[in-house]
Amino acid sequence: MDRLGIDRFAYAGISFGGAVGTWLAVNHPERVTSLTLICTPARFGKPDGWHERARLVRTEGIAPVADITAGR
């Protein structure tokens, strides 16, 4: 946002994007005018699962992760 010259902004995030928004609001409250969190957990699980998903995306693309997510 700095690079775009935007000082204050509204933020909406889904799932992990909501976690990013939470971090922004906690660490830069003067910049976030409003915050919308959708399907965002208060905390995420252990990093092992995230590392496995990242590996899967790097090796096979987003489709397998999308299939797993849709099945939940």
DSSP file (Angstrom, degrees, kcal/mol; ACC not computed):
  #  RESIDUE AA STRUCTURE BP1 BP2  ACC     N-H-->O    O-->H-N    N-H-->O    O-->H-N    TCO  KAPPA ALPHA  PHI   PSI    X-CA   Y-CA   Z-CA
    1    1 A M     >>       0   0    0      0, 0.0     5,-2.6     0, 0.0     4,-0.7   0.000 360.0 360.0 360.0 -34.9    0.0    0.0    0.0
    2    2 A D  T >45 +     0   0    0      1,-0.2     3,-1.4     2,-0.2     5,-0.0   0.938 360.0  52.1 -57.9 -46.0    2.9    2.3    0.7
    3    3 A R  T 345S+     0   0    0      1,-0.3    -1,-0.2     2,-0.1     0, 0.0   0.816 110.8  48.3 -61.7 -30.7    4.1    1.9   -2.9
    4    4 A L  T 345S-     0   0    0     -3,-0.2    -1,-0.3     2,-0.1    -2,-0.2   0.516 114.8-116.6 -86.6  -5.9    0.7    2.8   -4.1
    5    5 A G  T <<5 +     0   0    0     -3,-1.4     2,-0.7    -4,-0.7    -3,-0.2   0.753  65.8 144.7  77.0  24.4    0.5    5.9   -1.9
    6    6 A I      < +     0   0    0     -5,-2.6    -1,-0.2     1,-0.2    -2,-0.1  -0.867  23.0 176.8-100.9 114.8   -2.5    4.5    0.1
    7    7 A D        +     0   0    0     -2,-0.7     2,-0.3     1,-0.2    -1,-0.2   0.896  68.2  22.9 -83.5 -43.0   -2.3    5.5    3.8
    8    8 A R  S    S+     0   0    0     -7,-0.1     2,-0.3    24,-0.1    24,-0.2  -0.940  70.3 164.8-128.6 148.1   -5.6    4.0    5.0
    9    9 A F  E     -a   32   0A   0     22,-2.8    24,-2.4    -2,-0.3    25,-0.7  -0.995  36.3-114.5-158.2 156.6   -7.7    1.3    3.6
   10   10 A A  E     -a   34   0A   0     -2,-0.3     2,-0.4    23,-0.2    25,-0.2  -0.745  35.8-156.3 -89.5 145.5  -10.5   -1.2    4.3
   11   11 A Y  E     -a   35   0A   0     23,-2.4    25,-2.4    -2,-0.3     2,-0.4  -0.983  16.1-179.0-130.3 137.0   -9.5   -4.8    4.3
   12   12 A A  E     +a   36   0A   0     -2,-0.4     2,-0.4    23,-0.2    25,-0.2  -1.000  11.7 176.7-130.3 135.5  -11.4   -8.0    3.7
   13   13 A G  E     -a   37   0A   0     23,-2.4    25,-2.5    -2,-0.4     2,-0.4  -0.999  20.2-148.1-143.5 144.9   -9.9  -11.5    3.9
   14   14 A I  E >   -a   38   0A   0     -2,-0.4     3,-2.2    23,-0.2    25,-0.2  -0.929  67.1 -39.5-111.2 132.2  -11.0  -15.1    3.6
   15   15 A S  T >> S+     0   0    0     23,-2.3     4,-1.2    -2,-0.4     3,-0.9  -0.325 139.5   9.0  57.0-118.0   -9.4  -17.9    5.5
   16   16 A F  H 3> S+     0   0    0      1,-0.3     4,-1.9     2,-0.2    -1,-0.3   0.835 128.8  61.2 -64.1 -31.0   -5.6  -17.2    5.5
   17   17 A G  H <> S+     0   0    0     -3,-2.2     4,-2.1     1,-0.2    -1,-0.3   0.831 100.8  54.9 -61.8 -31.5   -6.3  -13.8    4.0
   18   18 A G  H <> S+     0   0    0     -3,-0.9     4,-2.5    20,-0.2    -1,-0.2   0.854 103.8  53.9 -68.0 -35.1   -8.2  -13.0    7.1
   19   19 A A  H  X S+     0   0    0     -4,-1.2     4,-2.2     2,-0.2    -2,-0.2   0.895 107.7  50.6 -65.0 -38.8   -5.2  -13.9    9.2
   20   20 A V  H  X S+     0   0    0     -4,-1.9     4,-2.6     2,-0.2    -2,-0.2   0.928 110.6  49.5 -62.0 -44.8   -3.2  -11.4    7.2
   21   21 A G  H  X S+     0   0    0     -4,-2.1     4,-2.8     2,-0.2    -2,-0.2   0.884 108.4  52.8 -62.2 -39.5   -5.9   -8.8    7.9
   22   22 A T  H  X S+     0   0    0     -4,-2.5     4,-2.3     2,-0.2     5,-0.2   0.927 109.8  48.6 -61.3 -44.6   -5.8   -9.6   11.6
   23   23 A W  H  X S+     0   0    0     -4,-2.2     4,-2.8     1,-0.2     5,-0.3   0.929 111.7  49.7 -60.5 -45.3   -2.1   -9.1   11.6
   24   24 A L  H  X S+     0   0    0     -4,-2.6     4,-2.6     1,-0.2    -2,-0.2   0.935 111.8  47.7 -58.5 -47.0   -2.5   -5.8    9.7
   25   25 A A  H  < S+     0   0    0     -4,-2.8    -1,-0.2     1,-0.2    -2,-0.2   0.869 115.8  44.2 -65.2 -37.1   -5.1   -4.5   12.1
   26   26 A V  H  < S+     0   0    0     -4,-2.3    -1,-0.2    -5,-0.2    -2,-0.2   0.903 123.4  34.8 -73.1 -41.5   -3.1   -5.5   15.2
   27   27 A N  H  < S+     0   0    0     -4,-2.8    -2,-0.2    -5,-0.2    -3,-0.2   0.670 133.5  24.1 -91.0 -18.0    0.2   -4.1   14.0
   28   28 A H    >X  +     0   0    0     -4,-2.6     3,-2.1    -5,-0.3     4,-1.0  -0.334  65.8 154.4-142.0  56.4   -1.0   -1.1   12.0
   29   29 A P  T 34 S+     0   0    0      0, 0.0     3,-0.1     0, 0.0    -4,-0.1   0.765  71.4  65.1 -61.3 -24.9   -4.4   -0.1   13.4
   30   30 A E  T 34 S+     0   0    0      1,-0.2    -5,-0.1    -3,-0.1    -2,-0.0   0.658 105.9  44.5 -71.0 -14.0   -4.0    3.5   12.3
   31   31 A R  T <4 S+     0   0    0     -3,-2.1   -22,-2.8    -7,-0.2     2,-0.7   0.700  95.3  79.3-102.3 -23.7   -4.0    2.3    8.6
   32   32 A V  E  <  -a    9   0A   0     -4,-1.0   -22,-0.2   -24,-0.2     3,-0.1  -0.781  50.0-179.4 -94.4 112.5   -7.0   -0.1    8.7
   33   33 A T  E    S-     0   0A   0    -24,-2.4     2,-0.3    -2,-0.7   -23,-0.2   0.815  72.6  -1.7 -81.0 -31.2  -10.3    1.7    8.5
   34   34 A S  E     -a   10   0A   0    -25,-0.7   -23,-2.4     2,-0.0     2,-0.4  -0.982  63.3-150.6-155.6 157.1  -12.4   -1.4    8.6
   35   35 A L  E     -a   11   0A   0     -2,-0.3     2,-0.5   -25,-0.2   -23,-0.2  -0.991   6.9-173.0-136.9 124.8  -11.8   -5.2    8.8
   36   36 A T  E     -a   12   0A   0    -25,-2.4   -23,-2.4    -2,-0.4     2,-0.5  -0.980   7.6-169.6-119.0 121.2  -14.0   -8.0    7.4
   37   37 A L  E     -a   13   0A   0     -2,-0.5     2,-0.5   -25,-0.2   -23,-0.2  -0.945   1.4-170.7-113.8 127.7  -12.9  -11.5    8.2
   38   38 A I  E    S-a   14   0A   0    -25,-2.5   -23,-2.3    -2,-0.5   -20,-0.2  -0.973  70.5 -18.0-123.3 121.8  -14.7  -14.4    6.5
   39   39 A C  S    S+     0   0    0     -2,-0.5    -1,-0.2     1,-0.2   -21,-0.1   0.896  91.6 153.3  52.2  44.9  -14.1  -18.0    7.5
   40   40 A T        -     0   0    0     -3,-0.1    -1,-0.2   -26,-0.1   -24,-0.1  -0.919  37.4-140.1-109.6 119.8  -11.0  -17.0    9.4
   41   41 A P        -     0   0    0      0, 0.0     3,-0.1     0, 0.0    -3,-0.0  -0.370  19.7-121.5 -73.1 157.4   -9.9  -19.2   12.3
   42   42 A A  S    S+     0   0    0      1,-0.2     2,-0.3    -2,-0.1    -2,-0.0   0.781  96.6   4.4 -68.3 -26.0   -8.5  -17.5   15.5
   43   43 A R  S    S-     0   0    0      0, 0.0     2,-0.3     0, 0.0    -1,-0.2  -0.983  74.8-125.4-153.3 158.0   -5.3  -19.5   14.9
   44   44 A F        -     0   0    0     -2,-0.3    -2,-0.0     1,-0.2     0, 0.0  -0.715  32.6-103.2-105.0 157.6   -4.0  -21.9   12.4
   45   45 A G        -     0   0    0     -2,-0.3    -1,-0.2     1,-0.2     5,-0.1   0.176  60.4 -50.5 -66.4-171.1   -2.7  -25.4   13.0
   46   46 A K    >>  -     0   0    0      1,-0.1     3,-1.0     3,-0.0     4,-0.7  -0.267  54.3-114.9 -64.4 151.1    0.9  -26.6   13.1
   47   47 A P  H 3> S+     0   0    0      0, 0.0     4,-2.7     0, 0.0     5,-0.2   0.703 102.7  80.4 -64.8 -19.9    3.1  -25.5   10.3
   48   48 A D  H 3> S+     0   0    0      1,-0.2     4,-2.2     2,-0.2     5,-0.2   0.907  93.2  48.9 -55.2 -43.8    3.7  -29.1    9.0
   49   49 A G  H <> S+     0   0    0     -3,-1.0     4,-2.1     1,-0.2    -1,-0.2   0.880 111.8  48.8 -63.0 -38.4    0.3  -29.1    7.2
   50   50 A W  H  X S+     0   0    0     -4,-0.7     4,-2.5     2,-0.2    -1,-0.2   0.879 109.3  52.4 -69.5 -37.8    1.0  -25.8    5.6
   51   51 A H  H  X S+     0   0    0     -4,-2.7     4,-2.4     2,-0.2    -2,-0.2   0.907 109.4  50.0 -63.6 -40.7    4.5  -26.9    4.5
   52   52 A E  H  X S+     0   0    0     -4,-2.2     4,-2.4    -5,-0.2    -2,-0.2   0.914 110.7  49.1 -64.7 -42.4    2.9  -30.0    2.9
   53   53 A R  H  X S+     0   0    0     -4,-2.1     4,-2.5     2,-0.2    -2,-0.2   0.914 110.7  50.6 -62.8 -41.9    0.3  -27.9    1.1
   54   54 A A  H  X S+     0   0    0     -4,-2.5     4,-2.4     1,-0.2    -2,-0.2   0.913 110.7  49.2 -62.3 -42.0    3.0  -25.5   -0.2
   55   55 A R  H  X S+     0   0    0     -4,-2.4     4,-2.3     2,-0.2     5,-0.2   0.917 110.2  51.6 -61.8 -43.5    5.0  -28.5   -1.5
   56   56 A L  H  X>S+     0   0    0     -4,-2.4     4,-3.1     1,-0.2     5,-0.5   0.912 110.8  47.3 -60.8 -44.2    1.9  -29.9   -3.2
   57   57 A V  H  X5S+     0   0    0     -4,-2.5     4,-1.6     3,-0.2    -1,-0.2   0.911 112.3  50.2 -64.9 -41.8    1.3  -26.5   -4.9
   58   58 A R  H  <5S+     0   0    0     -4,-2.4    -2,-0.2    -5,-0.2    -1,-0.2   0.886 121.9  32.3 -63.8 -37.7    4.9  -26.3   -6.0
   59   59 A T  H  <5S+     0   0    0     -4,-2.3    -2,-0.2    -5,-0.2    -1,-0.2   0.811 137.3  16.3 -91.6 -31.1    5.0  -29.8   -7.5
   60   60 A E  H  <5S-     0   0    0     -4,-3.1     3,-0.3     1,-0.3    -3,-0.2   0.432 100.6-117.4-125.5  -1.3    1.4  -30.3   -8.8
   61   61 A G     << -     0   0    0     -4,-1.6     4,-0.4    -5,-0.5    -1,-0.3  -0.324  46.9 -58.4  88.2-177.0   -0.2  -26.9   -8.9
   62   62 A I  S  > S+     0   0    0      1,-0.2     4,-2.6     2,-0.1     3,-0.3   0.696 111.5  85.3 -79.8 -20.8   -3.3  -25.6   -7.1
   63   63 A A  H  > S+     0   0    0     -3,-0.3     4,-2.5     1,-0.2    -1,-0.2   0.881  88.4  49.0 -54.8 -47.6   -5.8  -28.2   -8.2
   64   64 A P  H  > S+     0   0    0      0, 0.0     4,-2.1     0, 0.0    -1,-0.2   0.895 113.8  46.9 -61.5 -37.4   -5.0  -30.8   -5.6
   65   65 A V  H  > S+     0   0    0     -4,-0.4     4,-2.6    -3,-0.3    -2,-0.2   0.900 111.2  51.6 -69.6 -39.6   -5.2  -28.3   -2.8
   66   66 A A  H  X S+     0   0    0     -4,-2.6     4,-2.6     2,-0.2    -1,-0.2   0.904 109.5  50.5 -62.3 -40.7   -8.5  -26.9   -4.2
   67   67 A D  H  X S+     0   0    0     -4,-2.5     4,-1.5    -5,-0.2    -2,-0.2   0.911 111.4  47.8 -63.3 -42.5   -9.9  -30.5   -4.3
   68   68 A I  H  X S+     0   0    0     -4,-2.1     4,-0.5     2,-0.2    -2,-0.2   0.929 113.6  47.8 -62.6 -45.6   -8.9  -31.0   -0.6
   69   69 A T  H >< S+     0   0    0     -4,-2.6     3,-1.2     1,-0.2    -2,-0.2   0.908 109.6  52.1 -64.0 -43.3  -10.4  -27.7    0.4
   70   70 A A  H 3< S+     0   0    0     -4,-2.6    -1,-0.2     1,-0.3    -2,-0.2   0.822 106.3  56.1 -63.3 -30.5  -13.6  -28.4   -1.5
   71   71 A G  H 3<        0   0    0     -4,-1.5    -1,-0.3     1,-0.2    -2,-0.2   0.596 360.0 360.0 -78.1 -10.6  -14.0  -31.7    0.3
   72   72 A R    <<        0   0    0     -3,-1.2    -1,-0.2    -4,-0.5    -2,-0.1   0.503 360.0 360.0 -77.4 360.0  -13.8  -30.2    3.8
